[in-house]
Amino acid sequence: FLVTASDGTIKSALDACRICGPMGFEQFENTVVCKRCGVEAEIDDIGKDESCNPIPLEYTISSGFVVIPVQNFLKDMYIWTDY
């Protein structure tokens, strides 16, 4: 998913975490909440690969578009196959 941080930057992450797996997150204003454990993460903290936090996805901006190479998704696909 993509969200905009308070400083205007884009945060890109998988809707899963390394601890709780593929249960995903729900957004409430400027936080996301893990659907499995209920831990809240500030949108500004998305991209920090720690605790129960959405798995960050590296991206670039090209011609006004967010570009996420397929290999960035594939390296973390185990999240969906290990649960």
C-alpha positions in Angstrom: 0.0 0.0 0.0 1.0 3.7 -0.4 0.3 6.4 2.1 1.5 10.0 2.5 3.5 10.9 5.6 3.1 14.2 7.5 6.1 15.6 5.6 4.5 14.8 2.2 6.7 11.9 1.4 5.2 8.6 0.2 5.5 5.5 2.3 5.3 2.2 0.5 4.8 -1.2 2.3 3.3 -4.6 2.0 0.0 -5.2 3.9 1.8 -7.7 6.2 4.5 -7.7 8.8 7.4 -10.1 9.6 5.9 -10.9 13.1 2.2 -11.3 12.5 2.4 -12.3 8.8 -0.3 -11.6 6.2 -3.2 -10.5 8.4 -2.7 -6.9 7.3 -3.4 -3.5 8.7 -6.2 -1.0 8.9 -5.7 2.7 8.6 -7.2 5.1 11.2 -6.2 8.7 10.5 -2.4 8.9 10.8 -1.9 5.3 12.1 -2.2 1.8 10.9 -3.3 -1.0 13.2 -2.3 -4.6 12.9 -5.4 -6.8 12.4 -3.8 -9.7 14.3 -2.2 -8.1 17.4 -3.6 -4.6 17.5 -0.3 -2.8 17.6 -0.5 0.7 16.2 2.2 2.2 13.9 2.4 5.8 13.0 2.2 6.4 9.2 5.4 8.4 9.6 7.1 5.2 10.9 6.1 3.0 8.0 9.4 1.9 6.4 11.1 1.1 9.7 11.5 -2.7 9.5 11.0 -3.3 13.2 8.4 -4.5 15.6 4.9 -5.1 14.2 5.2 -2.7 11.3 4.2 -3.0 7.6 7.1 -4.5 5.6 8.7 -1.6 3.7 8.9 -1.7 -0.1 11.6 0.3 -1.9 10.3 2.5 -4.7 11.3 5.3 -7.1 9.3 8.2 -8.5 9.3 8.4 -12.3 7.3 10.9 -14.3 5.1 11.5 -11.3 4.4 7.8 -10.8 5.4 5.5 -7.9 7.4 2.6 -9.4 7.9 -0.6 -7.4 10.0 -3.2 -9.2 8.4 -6.7 -9.1 11.5 -8.1 -7.4 10.8 -5.9 -4.4 7.5 -7.8 -3.9 9.0 -11.2 -4.6 11.7 -11.1 -2.0 9.0 -11.0 0.8 6.4 -13.4 -0.8 7.4 -16.0 1.9 5.1 -14.1 4.2 2.1 -15.5 2.4 3.4 -19.0 1.9 4.8 -19.5 5.5 1.4 -18.9 7.2 
